[in-house]
């Protein structure tokens, strides 16, 4: 059974930083593409950043230069370092593990709130 457990969310002032973590279990982490997505109230869930098994990263334009995704295969954990946070970054952040369209799992989400 695949499990993804996020941590590290919270309340931060505009311009501050947070680091999200997502610990995976129940499957081969190192061979999976990992990603962070976010969903604000009334909005769809959008991609924030992804990292492939080979370490290739992709970022949404809105977070380029501010957020960094990384992974530690020895710890089965993916991270999202968020710097220069803005109020518009406020959302529930979800961890995603994917190997195909049908092998695709989500964490429970962690709230990030950025005050102005």
Order of alpha helices (4+ residues) and beta strands (2+ residues): beta-beta-beta-beta-beta-beta-beta-beta-beta-beta-beta
